[in-house]
Amino acid sequence: MHCAACAQRIEKTLSRVSGVKDVSVSFASKETIIEYDPDETDLKEIQKIIEDIGYKGVEKKEFLEEGKEEQRRKIGLFILGLILTIPIFITKMYFDFPGRNILLLLLTTPVQFVVGWHFYRGAYFSLKSRFADMNVLVVLSTTTAYLYSLFATFIAEGPVFYEASAITVTTISLGMLLEDMAGGKAGEAIRKLIELQPKKAIVVRNGKETEIPVEEVKVNDVIMVRPGERLPVDGIVVWGYSSVDESMITGESIPVEKNVGDEVIGATINKTGVLKFKATKVGRETALAQIIRLVKEAQMSKAPIQRIADKVVNFFVPLVVLISIIAFALWFFLFKSEFIFALTAMVSVLVIACPCALGIATPTAIMVGIGKGAEHGVLIKNGGVLEIVGKLDTVVFDKTGTLTKGKPEVTDIIGKNKTRVLKMAAIAERGSTHPLAEAILKKAKEEEIDIPEAKSLETIPGKGVEARHKLKHILVGNRGLMEDHEIPIDHLEDNVEALEKEGKTVVILSVNGKASGLIAVADTLKQYSKEAIEKLHKMNLDVIMLTGDTERTAYAVAEQVGIDTVLAEVLPEEKVNKIKELQKEGKTVAMVGDGINDAPAITQADVGIAIGSGTDVAIEAGDIVLIREDLHDVIAAIQLSRQTLKKIKQNLFWAFFYNVFSIPMAAGVLYPLLGILLRPEMSAIAMILSDITVAGNSLLLRRYVPKTRLEELRK
């Protein structure tokens, strides 16, 4: 493909094929994703249709080698063109001798028809499919210059345009080569991710360590990794202790300690100790493989803003041809200028017009921006999201598992002997699977408290537990349990109320009929929740908490993190309606969540942001997936999206500005005032510079780091 019009032509042609459900063609990545019904068509037929309109469709596994071969061919043709064009230019500009035009003809003909053959081929197939593209403009302009020069050489004996033809063909060939290279750099993030995948894995089978290709690793295989090696697949540690550098997947710069039972991610680097882990996800199921899939699909997607450029490209070439004819007619017939002058204006218009700049303005920026997000642990699943994020004014957060850790923890212990209070409560709660019991038992283990087994245990639904241990009668539960056993708690009431106002759940401990202590349990905030909310407020975004928890708990958490608006006691099925209500108020809403009950609301929101550590359902529903649990990445996602959209707008502005300004100038509008008329060869250089400017501006995104990430790195 030579320009964005090529991608459009392939897309439109394939979309009309029976059985093709959806097709997306990316000029920037030179790839297409096709969804089709195999009962109605097949890959061979699709490939034949692609070939019929002048292209070659190859399967992905062959693509890299084909691409390298194509690039080598383009480099060879450009070098041939350059070797011939330099003497053409020097001869035309500085020498005049008998037979000069014959020499120029001999030098120019290989440039026109060998170096420029792919333009003729492209123009033929373009016109055959009734979709004019840049090839048509190049062929019209250079062939006109060449044929006129041929006529002047043998019949009219007038000035010739050979150098214009040769320079135009060679310069535009260089431009296409540079575009290819820019596209390659735009897709560099994907290649870096693919290169992270180790080729081999050491598998422990029947007590023996065997090195096998990573493709042969199976689920439940035990794999050993030494310090400095990459983990080949995802899994759970079964032996050893080490720290693992996960920065290439999560963007987190500090290595994460891994012990038995911890999850590990494929492609991350084992830093210090030897680890053995059981494979849980292999092949296409690994986190890395899914990240690559998401990023590639996102890079192939189109932002709504791109439709403007697509519409312009559709009628661009016919309009330019019309303008070039009008320019010739006005100068030659109306203003009575010389034929060569009018012809120069016509050819210059054809050469200088550039649909390529318009075509690559959006896809190159999207490719770089989405790839950059992947480097920072922010997966943007759809290019269209970038535009919506630019209009965002409201961010809605789920509470449990998003703002908070999602796991209750003991926060306060009140009593004369805190260790005894915790031990008595743990004895009663031993064996229970209630979240409060798990929090108490976990705290007791952290404090290294021995927890003997109770003589008898009875769970009282909705109230607590009753246990007997040696000569002690233990009750652990709420006020209702104490009232049932007529145990006064007046001396603890102030403490209970104070803790409950903080949004904590309080359990009361009674031993032998006397209330002797309190244990408060709460779902604690994630490390950077408060800081992230503060930064969102500074970005002039409204922040709302949406939760099914009680108002008291919800407002207590909201107060801690600095959220003003709380929608509490909302059932899972009602969360969608709350998002709709905000949208009806004219707000552009992002929903951040992690649970199954968040998935519908994430889907309903204008931008759905899923915490990557959450459920697969929420991740599938999200437009943006955060691999880390750090809510700073919500800000990073917004900052990166806005910066990418900014680049797209800049590219479109320069592409439109270039064409609006350059086409009239090439047509000779400035000649009566300033005596300026662009020659075709200068027009060709200007056209290529416009492409390089747009591609280069997109590539500047590769150096961009979200502001919130820079602040993290400075800490």
Secondary structure, DSSP 8 states (H G I E B T S, - for coil): --SHHHHHHHHHHHHTSTTEEEEEEETTTTEEEEEE-TTT--HHHHHHHHHHTT-----HHHHHHHHHHHHHHHHHHHHHHHHHHHHHHHHHHH---TTHHHHHHHHHHHIIIIITHHHHHHHHHHHHTT---HHHHHHHHHHHHHHHHHHIIIII-----HHHHHHHHHHHHHHHHHHHHHHHHHTHHHHHHHHTS-SEEEEEETTEEEEEEGGG--TT-EEEE-TT-B--SEEEEEEE-EEEE-HHHH---S-EEE-TT-EE-TT-EE-SS-EEEEEEE-GGGSHHHHHHHHHHHHHHS--TTHHHHHHHHHHHHHHHHHHHHHHHHIIIIIS---HHHHHHHHHHHHHH--HHHHHHHHHHHHHHHHHHHHHTTEEE--THHHHHHTT--EEEEEIIIIIEEEEEEEEEEESSSHHHHHHHHHHHHTT--SHHHHHHHHHHHHTT------SEEEEETTTEEEEEETTEEEEEE-HHHHHHTT---GGGHHHHHHHHHTT-EEEEEEETTEEEEEEEEEEEE-TTHHHHHHHHHHTT-EEEEE-SS-HHHHHHHHHHHT--EEE-S--HHHHHHHHHHHHHTT--EEEEE-SGGGHHHHHHSSEEEEETTS-HHHHHH-SEEESSS-THHHHHHHHHHHHHHHHHHHHHHHHHHHHHHHHHHHHTTTHHHH-----HHHHHHHHHHHHHHHHHHHHGGGG---HHHHHHHH-
